[in-house]
Amino acid sequence: MRFAYWSRELAGWALIGVGLWQFWNTYMLLTNRRIFEAGPSAFIAFVIFRGGLHLLKVAVAAQASRSLPESAQPQTRKASRMAVRSVAPTPAKSVLPGPKTRPASANGMAE
């Protein structure tokens, strides 16, 4: 199992090397005034280089998590719930203007 960590790290360094080599090719294309060919080459170099960085980060995280003691593993616990506010529409009674204690017929409205 230990080989898996080292293989990720070696593959990451290899991809970084290939990405840097591709950036060098892009630079050479730009010095030879081949601008349209340099664009896709720079994009490819960027993707390969970022892939290598990601593999290195994964390898380091795997080694770090492997060295943690078992007691450091997070314990599962019941999630606490926050007080919930209603998101329902406002009732019509609280939106209508006027006094709320008198019936509609006392307000001068015909029945």
N, CA and C atoms as a LAMMPS dump frame, in Angstrom:
ITEM: TIMESTEP
0
ITEM: NUMBER OF ATOMS
333
ITEM: BOX BOUNDS ff ff ff
-5.0000000000000000e+02 5.0000000000000000e+02
-5.0000000000000000e+02 5.0000000000000000e+02
-5.0000000000000000e+02 5.0000000000000000e+02
ITEM: ATOMS id mol type element x y z
1 1 1 N 0.817 -1.195 0
2 1 2 C 0 0 0
3 1 3 C 0.864 1.264 0
4 2 1 N 2.05 1.151 0.539
5 2 2 C 2.935 2.301 0.598
6 2 3 C 3.372 2.747 -0.807
7 3 1 N 3.397 1.801 -1.742
8 3 2 C 3.79 2.129 -3.111
9 3 3 C 2.794 3.082 -3.761
10 4 1 N 1.539 3.014 -3.357
11 4 2 C 0.521 3.881 -3.954
12 4 3 C 0.824 5.348 -3.675
13 5 1 N 1.312 5.649 -2.463
14 5 2 C 1.635 7.043 -2.149
15 5 3 C 2.814 7.534 -2.977
16 6 1 N 3.836 6.707 -3.071
17 6 2 C 5.019 7.11 -3.825
18 6 3 C 4.739 7.175 -5.317
19 7 1 N 3.867 6.307 -5.801
20 7 2 C 3.553 6.352 -7.234
21 7 3 C 2.811 7.641 -7.582
22 8 1 N 1.927 8.092 -6.679
23 8 2 C 1.255 9.375 -6.917
24 8 3 C 2.257 10.521 -6.923
25 9 1 N 3.193 10.477 -6.006
26 9 2 C 4.157 11.564 -5.941
27 9 3 C 5.076 11.557 -7.16
28 10 1 N 5.535 10.393 -7.565
29 10 2 C 6.387 10.317 -8.762
30 10 3 C 5.632 10.746 -10.015
31 11 1 N 4.386 10.322 -10.131
32 11 2 C 3.579 10.738 -11.286
33 11 3 C 3.35 12.245 -11.265
34 12 1 N 3.144 12.81 -10.083
35 12 2 C 2.974 14.26 -9.978
36 12 3 C 4.205 15.015 -10.423
37 13 1 N 5.386 14.559 -9.959
38 13 2 C 6.62 15.222 -10.378
39 13 3 C 6.866 15.055 -11.878
40 14 1 N 6.503 13.885 -12.412
41 14 2 C 6.664 13.667 -13.857
42 14 3 C 5.758 14.615 -14.641
43 15 1 N 4.519 14.776 -14.188
44 15 2 C 3.606 15.69 -14.89
45 15 3 C 4.072 17.139 -14.772
46 16 1 N 4.622 17.514 -13.635
47 16 2 C 5.161 18.874 -13.514
48 16 3 C 6.312 19.068 -14.481
49 17 1 N 7.177 18.067 -14.604
50 17 2 C 8.285 18.158 -15.557
51 17 3 C 7.791 18.261 -16.995
52 18 1 N 6.805 17.457 -17.358
53 18 2 C 6.253 17.52 -18.716
54 18 3 C 5.596 18.871 -18.955
55 19 1 N 4.894 19.382 -17.937
56 19 2 C 4.262 20.698 -18.076
57 19 3 C 5.278 21.798 -18.269
58 20 1 N 6.372 21.748 -17.503
59 20 2 C 7.425 22.76 -17.674
60 20 3 C 8.085 22.643 -19.036
61 21 1 N 8.288 21.423 -19.505
62 21 2 C 8.854 21.228 -20.844
63 21 3 C 7.912 21.802 -21.909
64 22 1 N 6.609 21.612 -21.712
65 22 2 C 5.633 22.15 -22.668
66 22 3 C 5.617 23.682 -22.616
67 23 1 N 5.78 24.256 -21.409
68 23 2 C 5.898 25.716 -21.323
69 23 3 C 7.143 26.205 -22.072
70 24 1 N 8.222 25.448 -22.008
71 24 2 C 9.424 25.817 -22.751
72 24 3 C 9.161 25.768 -24.259
73 25 1 N 8.432 24.739 -24.699
74 25 2 C 8.07 24.671 -26.123
75 25 3 C 7.196 25.855 -26.523
76 26 1 N 6.3 26.252 -25.63
77 26 2 C 5.463 27.424 -25.904
78 26 3 C 6.318 28.676 -26.036
79 27 1 N 7.286 28.811 -25.166
80 27 2 C 8.192 29.955 -25.234
81 27 3 C 8.961 29.956 -26.553
82 28 1 N 9.415 28.781 -26.967
83 28 2 C 10.139 28.701 -28.238
84 28 3 C 9.226 29.057 -29.424
85 29 1 N 7.982 28.629 -29.366
86 29 2 C 7.049 28.997 -30.43
87 29 3 C 6.846 30.508 -30.465
88 30 1 N 6.76 31.124 -29.291
89 30 2 C 6.56 32.575 -29.254
90 30 3 C 7.801 33.326 -29.746
91 31 1 N 8.996 32.827 -29.452
92 31 2 C 10.195 33.51 -29.936
93 31 3 C 10.339 33.373 -31.452
94 32 1 N 9.762 32.33 -32.024
95 32 2 C 9.785 32.151 -33.478
96 32 3 C 8.563 32.793 -34.14
97 33 1 N 7.823 33.615 -33.389
98 33 2 C 6.649 34.355 -33.881
99 33 3 C 5.551 33.442 -34.416
100 34 1 N 5.361 32.313 -33.771
101 34 2 C 4.273 31.395 -34.129
102 34 3 C 3.2 31.503 -33.053
103 35 1 N 2.491 32.623 -33.087
104 35 2 C 1.575 32.991 -32.013
105 35 3 C 0.367 32.059 -31.96
106 36 1 N -0.191 31.708 -33.114
107 36 2 C -1.406 30.884 -33.113
108 36 3 C -1.123 29.459 -32.632
109 37 1 N 0.051 28.95 -32.863
110 37 2 C 0.403 27.622 -32.367
111 37 3 C 0.725 27.653 -30.874
112 38 1 N 1.152 28.8 -30.367
113 38 2 C 1.538 28.91 -28.963
114 38 3 C 0.337 28.915 -28.022
115 39 1 N -0.815 29.377 -28.476
116 39 2 C -2.003 29.436 -27.623
117 39 3 C -2.446 28.065 -27.117
118 40 1 N -2.746 27.124 -28.028
119 40 2 C -3.12 25.787 -27.552
120 40 3 C -1.998 25.095 -26.78
121 41 1 N -0.767 25.35 -27.161
122 41 2 C 0.358 24.748 -26.454
123 41 3 C 0.427 25.251 -25.011
124 42 1 N 0.172 26.531 -24.801
125 42 2 C 0.178 27.088 -23.444
126 42 3 C -0.965 26.505 -22.619
127 43 1 N -2.125 26.322 -23.239
128 43 2 C -3.261 25.738 -22.526
129 43 3 C -2.957 24.296 -22.116
130 44 1 N -2.385 23.53 -23.023
131 44 2 C -2.03 22.141 -22.719
132 44 3 C -0.998 22.097 -21.595
133 45 1 N -0.011 22.977 -21.653
134 45 2 C 1.01 23.019 -20.607
135 45 3 C 0.391 23.359 -19.256
136 46 1 N -0.544 24.292 -19.248
137 46 2 C -1.201 24.683 -18.012
138 46 3 C -1.977 23.52 -17.401
139 47 1 N -2.715 22.791 -18.23
140 47 2 C -3.511 21.664 -17.731
141 47 3 C -2.61 20.559 -17.178
142 48 1 N -1.542 20.236 -17.897
143 48 2 C -0.63 19.181 -17.44
144 48 3 C 0.068 19.593 -16.146
145 49 1 N 0.509 20.839 -16.073
146 49 2 C 1.189 21.325 -14.872
147 49 3 C 0.265 21.303 -13.673
148 50 1 N -0.978 21.76 -13.846
149 50 2 C -1.939 21.752 -12.74
150 50 3 C -2.284 20.33 -12.312
151 51 1 N -2.342 19.407 -13.264
152 51 2 C -2.583 18.012 -12.916
153 51 3 C -1.468 17.454 -12.054
154 52 1 N -0.236 17.802 -12.359
155 52 2 C 0.893 17.369 -11.546
156 52 3 C 0.849 17.953 -10.15
157 53 1 N 0.499 19.235 -10.038
158 53 2 C 0.368 19.839 -8.716
159 53 3 C -0.727 19.153 -7.904
160 54 1 N -1.823 18.826 -8.555
161 54 2 C -2.916 18.154 -7.85
162 54 3 C -2.481 16.774 -7.348
163 55 1 N -1.786 16.03 -8.175
164 55 2 C -1.308 14.719 -7.728
165 55 3 C -0.349 14.834 -6.546
166 56 1 N 0.495 15.843 -6.546
167 56 2 C 1.39 16.044 -5.407
168 56 3 C 0.606 16.375 -4.144
169 57 1 N -0.422 17.217 -4.265
170 57 2 C -1.235 17.543 -3.096
171 57 3 C -1.949 16.318 -2.558
172 58 1 N -2.463 15.473 -3.448
173 58 2 C -3.152 14.256 -3.018
174 58 3 C -2.183 13.309 -2.331
175 59 1 N -0.979 13.183 -2.85
176 59 2 C 0.007 12.287 -2.243
177 59 3 C 0.41 12.766 -0.857
178 60 1 N 0.607 14.055 -0.696
179 60 2 C 0.981 14.588 0.615
180 60 3 C -0.175 14.434 1.595
181 61 1 N -1.402 14.675 1.156
182 61 2 C -2.557 14.513 2.04
183 61 3 C -2.737 13.054 2.451
184 62 1 N -2.476 12.135 1.541
185 62 2 C -2.595 10.712 1.875
186 62 3 C -1.549 10.306 2.903
187 63 1 N -0.33 10.813 2.756
188 63 2 C 0.706 10.498 3.737
189 63 3 C 0.379 11.113 5.092
190 64 1 N -0.152 12.328 5.09
191 64 2 C -0.489 12.986 6.355
192 64 3 C -1.631 12.267 7.056
193 65 1 N -2.616 11.834 6.309
194 65 2 C -3.734 11.144 6.94
195 65 3 C -3.333 9.759 7.426
196 66 1 N -2.353 9.175 6.797
197 66 2 C -1.889 7.853 7.226
198 66 3 C -1.124 7.936 8.548
199 67 1 N -0.485 9.07 8.796
200 67 2 C 0.303 9.201 10.014
201 67 3 C -0.535 9.633 11.213
202 68 1 N -1.821 9.949 11.024
203 68 2 C -2.675 10.34 12.142
204 68 3 C -2.969 9.14 13.032
205 69 1 N -3.01 9.333 14.345
206 69 2 C -3.421 8.228 15.211
207 69 3 C -4.921 7.982 15.075
208 70 1 N -5.351 6.778 15.447
209 70 2 C -6.762 6.426 15.333
210 70 3 C -7.631 7.289 16.23
211 71 1 N -7.096 7.759 17.358
212 71 2 C -7.894 8.574 18.271
213 71 3 C -8.177 9.955 17.696
214 72 1 N -7.426 10.374 16.698
215 72 2 C -7.631 11.693 16.112
216 72 3 C -8.745 11.698 15.076
217 73 1 N -9.304 10.544 14.792
218 73 2 C -10.392 10.486 13.822
219 73 3 C -11.619 11.175 14.412
220 74 1 N -12.348 11.938 13.624
221 74 2 C -13.509 12.65 14.165
222 74 3 C -14.609 11.677 14.583
223 75 1 N -15.226 11.985 15.714
224 75 2 C -16.326 11.173 16.212
225 75 3 C -17.623 11.686 15.598
226 76 1 N -18.508 10.772 15.285
227 76 2 C -19.803 11.189 14.751
228 76 3 C -20.657 11.681 15.906
229 77 1 N -21.358 12.762 15.684
230 77 2 C -22.223 13.31 16.72
231 77 3 C -23.502 13.803 16.08
232 78 1 N -24.507 13.969 16.915
233 78 2 C -25.793 14.427 16.431
234 78 3 C -25.681 15.901 16.055
235 79 1 N -26.174 16.227 14.911
236 79 2 C -26.095 17.601 14.447
237 79 3 C -27.104 18.455 15.205
238 80 1 N -26.659 19.609 15.691
239 80 2 C -27.586 20.51 16.368
240 80 3 C -28.334 21.313 15.317
241 81 1 N -29.581 21.601 15.623
242 81 2 C -30.418 22.339 14.677
243 81 3 C -30.591 23.761 15.157
244 82 1 N -30.499 24.684 14.242
245 82 2 C -30.714 26.081 14.561
246 82 3 C -32.205 26.367 14.584
247 83 1 N -32.573 27.449 15.256
248 83 2 C -33.979 27.86 15.26
249 83 3 C -34.37 28.251 13.845
250 84 1 N -35.52 27.774 13.429
251 84 2 C -35.951 27.979 12.047
252 84 3 C -36.993 29.072 11.995
253 85 1 N -36.777 30.037 11.125
254 85 2 C -37.778 31.075 10.868
255 85 3 C -38.632 30.641 9.715
256 86 1 N -39.895 30.967 9.772
257 86 2 C -40.806 30.594 8.708
258 86 3 C -40.495 31.406 7.449
259 87 1 N -40.526 30.75 6.329
260 87 2 C -40.328 31.436 5.055
261 87 3 C -41.618 31.458 4.254
262 88 1 N -42.746 31.169 4.924
263 88 2 C -44.045 31.162 4.253
264 88 3 C -44.473 32.591 3.945
265 89 1 N -45.413 32.75 3.025
266 89 2 C -45.911 34.106 2.723
267 89 3 C -46.563 34.742 3.952
268 90 1 N -46.541 36.082 4.009
269 90 2 C -47.141 36.808 5.116
270 90 3 C -48.658 36.666 5.05
271 91 1 N -49.32 36.368 6.177
272 91 2 C -50.783 36.245 6.143
273 91 3 C -51.428 37.558 5.74
274 92 1 N -52.545 37.479 5.038
275 92 2 C -53.228 38.671 4.524
276 92 3 C -53.732 39.558 5.65
277 93 1 N -54.075 38.998 6.801
278 93 2 C -54.584 39.808 7.909
279 93 3 C -53.553 40.808 8.382
280 94 1 N -52.311 40.465 8.364
281 94 2 C -51.307 41.396 8.866
282 94 3 C -50.852 42.386 7.802
283 95 1 N -51.279 42.225 6.564
284 95 2 C -50.875 43.126 5.494
285 95 3 C -51.922 44.201 5.244
286 96 1 N -53.204 43.895 5.44
287 96 2 C -54.279 44.848 5.146
288 96 3 C -54.216 46.037 6.089
289 97 1 N -54.412 47.249 5.565
290 97 2 C -54.366 48.437 6.421
291 97 3 C -55.65 48.591 7.235
292 98 1 N -55.575 49.407 8.242
293 98 2 C -56.758 49.727 9.046
294 98 3 C -56.761 49.017 10.374
295 99 1 N -57.735 49.381 11.211
296 99 2 C -57.819 48.747 12.525
297 99 3 C -58.18 47.279 12.397
298 100 1 N -57.665 46.494 13.28
299 100 2 C -57.857 45.052 13.194
300 100 3 C -58.931 44.558 14.16
301 101 1 N -59.463 45.445 15.023
302 101 2 C -60.419 44.993 16.024
303 101 3 C -61.861 45.137 15.568
304 102 1 N -62.164 46.014 14.614
305 102 2 C -63.545 46.232 14.193
306 102 3 C -63.911 45.288 13.052
307 103 1 N -65.134 44.82 13.008
308 103 2 C -65.565 43.983 11.891
309 103 3 C -65.693 44.821 10.614
310 104 1 N -65.766 44.15 9.498
311 104 2 C -65.824 44.828 8.191
312 104 3 C -67.061 45.674 8.05
313 105 1 N -68.21 45.274 8.621
314 105 2 C -69.439 46.065 8.482
315 105 3 C -69.354 47.377 9.244
316 106 1 N -68.562 47.446 10.292
317 106 2 C -68.415 48.682 11.062
318 106 3 C -67.519 49.667 10.338
319 107 1 N -66.751 49.223 9.391
320 107 2 C -65.873 50.112 8.63
321 107 3 C -66.594 50.829 7.518
322 108 1 N -67.89 50.609 7.361
323 108 2 C -68.644 51.266 6.311
324 108 3 C -68.699 50.46 5.051
325 109 1 N -68.318 49.24 5.089
326 109 2 C -68.376 48.403 3.898
327 109 3 C -69.725 47.744 3.823
328 110 1 N -70.303 47.719 2.646
329 110 2 C -71.636 47.099 2.459
330 110 3 C -71.5 45.598 2.459
331 111 1 N -72.556 44.974 2.933
332 111 2 C -72.543 43.518 2.961
333 111 3 C -73.18 42.912 1.757
